[in-house]
Every structure is written in C-alpha cells, then in structure tokens.
Amino acid sequence: MIQLHQIFILQEEKEDNNRPGNNEYWYDYLVRDGAQGLDLGQREARQGGLVRGGYHVLLPDRRTQLVQYWSDWSGYHPTVTYSYT
C-alpha cells in the first residue's frame, strides 16, 4: 500500500514588471511505502527573489540523500548530505 501525503498551497500574485520577483508560494509533499521501499519528499518556499527548499530520497543502498538548497539571482546553491536509516 502506498501512502501519499500531499499538502499543496499556492499563493501567487501577478508579477509586476516594475517589481520583479514579488511572487510568493510554498509547498511540500511526502511519499512513503515501506513495502516498496519508497520514502521521498520535498518542501519549497519562495519570498521575493529568494527560493529555499529541500528534498530527500531513500536510495537503493538504504542511505537517505538530503538536499537543502537556496536559489536567487546568483544561481542554485545546494548542500547534499547522506545518512543511513
């Protein structure tokens, strides 16, 4: 049995060309199925021109890969870590 937990909330304003990057949103989701070995999820939020978030996934060798990131006009900046479950 696959359990899917999803929360999706989107609040977006129409972007004004004179004020770039004023859109805001956030979302997250989680998928877990122990029988199939699935465990993954993501969370992300944007305020102005800054996006912050992270995601995790259970790898075949039973490690969990966790990626935390932020992004703005300068690019995408991830930090990747691994842990054993």
Secondary structure, DSSP 8 states (H G I E B T S, - for coil): --EEEEEEE------BTTBTT---EEEEEEEEETTTTEEEEEEEEEETTEEEEEEEEE-TTSEEEEEEEEEETTEEEEEEEEEE-
